[in-house]
């Protein structure tokens, strides 16, 4: 039985939403991509999430940040406190393949 590492990227705004899934054979490759995706979300040219990270300082009055990093599971999510339609969530999990 083999394992794969799945990254699920879910996001939503007032006018659109999506879910993207990527699979990796290597945990190290999946972690590298996970970290790249979280950094991309902080880029103002790529995502509204960058508004929550003003000069590297997180605005916890307007936004909520949740994250967890473990050996087989990672989670990172930013959402707007007053508007549930605005969120960006990235999850890395280990999945068994038969």
Backbone torsions as a table, in degrees:
resi	resn	phi	psi	omega
1	UNK	NA	128.9	-179.2
2	UNK	-104.4	164.2	176.1
3	UNK	-116.6	151.0	167.9
4	UNK	-128.5	161.0	178.9
5	UNK	-115.5	123.1	-175.7
6	UNK	-106.6	132.2	171.3
7	UNK	-109.6	124.5	177.2
8	UNK	-114.3	122.2	-179.3
9	UNK	-114.3	114.0	-179.1
10	UNK	-119.2	134.7	179.2
11	UNK	-147.3	158.7	179.7
12	UNK	-153.2	146.2	171.0
13	UNK	-134.5	-174.9	179.1
14	UNK	-61.9	-31.9	-172.6
15	UNK	-112.6	0.3	-178.6
16	UNK	-164.0	162.6	174.2
17	UNK	-157.8	161.0	-179.6
18	UNK	-163.3	164.9	174.3
19	UNK	-138.2	125.5	180.0
20	UNK	-120.2	140.9	-179.4
21	UNK	-125.8	134.2	175.9
22	UNK	-127.9	142.1	179.4
23	UNK	-117.7	142.6	-179.2
24	UNK	-134.8	141.9	175.2
25	UNK	-78.0	-32.5	-175.0
26	UNK	-103.0	132.2	176.3
27	UNK	-62.3	-41.2	-179.4
28	UNK	-61.2	-40.9	177.6
29	UNK	-65.7	-39.2	179.3
30	UNK	-66.1	-42.3	178.6
31	UNK	-64.4	-41.6	177.9
32	UNK	-59.2	-45.3	179.8
33	UNK	-67.3	-41.3	177.3
34	UNK	-55.9	-49.1	179.8
35	UNK	-64.0	-38.6	176.9
36	UNK	-62.2	-42.5	-179.5
37	UNK	-64.9	-40.9	179.5
38	UNK	-66.3	-36.4	176.7
39	UNK	-68.3	-38.5	177.3
40	UNK	-61.2	-37.1	179.2
41	UNK	-65.1	-25.2	178.6
42	UNK	-85.0	-4.0	-178.9
43	UNK	-86.5	121.5	-178.2
44	UNK	-63.3	-20.5	177.2
45	UNK	-80.6	-10.1	-174.8
46	UNK	-117.0	-24.6	-172.4
47	UNK	-156.9	150.3	173.4
48	UNK	-66.2	-21.3	-177.2
49	UNK	-58.7	-27.4	-179.2
50	UNK	-57.0	-26.9	177.9
51	UNK	-60.8	-26.6	-179.5
52	UNK	-77.3	-18.1	-177.9
53	UNK	-113.1	78.2	-177.8
54	UNK	-82.3	111.8	-177.2
55	UNK	52.7	38.9	177.8
56	UNK	81.7	-6.7	-180.0
57	UNK	-98.1	125.6	-178.3
58	UNK	-79.2	131.3	179.1
59	UNK	-86.5	88.9	-176.0
60	UNK	-82.5	-0.8	174.1
61	UNK	-81.3	-34.7	-176.9
62	UNK	-99.8	-29.1	-174.2
63	UNK	-124.7	158.2	176.2
64	UNK	-118.8	131.0	178.9
65	UNK	-116.2	126.9	175.0
66	UNK	-128.1	139.7	178.4
67	UNK	-157.1	156.7	176.0
68	UNK	-151.2	136.9	174.7
69	UNK	-128.7	119.2	178.3
70	UNK	-129.1	-172.6	-176.1
71	UNK	-81.4	-20.4	179.1
72	UNK	-134.8	6.6	-178.9
73	UNK	-150.5	131.9	176.0
74	UNK	-135.6	147.0	-176.3
75	UNK	-145.1	137.4	177.4
76	UNK	-146.9	127.2	-177.9
77	UNK	-147.8	136.5	173.4
78	UNK	-124.6	133.1	176.7
79	UNK	-139.2	155.6	177.6
80	UNK	-84.6	127.3	-174.8
81	UNK	-59.6	-42.0	-174.5
82	UNK	-94.3	-0.1	-178.1
83	UNK	-143.3	99.4	-177.3
84	UNK	-64.2	-11.6	178.0
85	UNK	-75.6	-17.7	-178.3
86	UNK	-101.8	106.4	174.6
87	UNK	-151.8	158.2	174.7
88	UNK	-142.8	120.2	-176.1
89	UNK	-130.7	133.0	178.0
90	UNK	-126.7	126.7	-177.7
91	UNK	-128.0	133.4	174.3
92	UNK	-115.5	125.0	178.8
93	UNK	-132.2	156.3	173.2
94	UNK	-94.5	128.3	-177.9
95	UNK	-122.8	139.9	177.5
96	UNK	-88.8	137.8	178.8
97	UNK	-119.8	130.8	179.8
98	UNK	-89.8	NA	NA
